[in-house]
Amino acid sequence: MAEGPIATIIRTKLTTALAPTRLEIEDDSARHAGHHHEGGIDARPGGESHFNLTVVSPAFEGQNRVTRQRAINALLAEELAGPVHALSIRAMTPSEAVD
């Protein structure tokens, strides 16, 4: 399945900044279709509002989980302020990633 425009932006930003050895981007929007929250409906009709990310990068060496997630959130701040409603992040170093 081809990535949509938001996933492509996410991939480009994370690849440029973190040079990951593994990057998985899963559009999880369909599971949230029709869910309501205070500001309206969670999932956008075309998807690309909820993502699960797995990022394996040497850039995470020496960083704790919170620091890694904050770094990814900062890189994707524009998307999180707009079309992306939720982001689940698994950020690991290559030595932590066990397939």
Secondary structure by P-SEA (a helix, b strand, c coil): ccccaaaaaaaaaaaacccccbbbbbccccccccccccccccccccccccbbbbbbccccccccaaaaaaaaaaaacccccccccbbbbbccccccccc
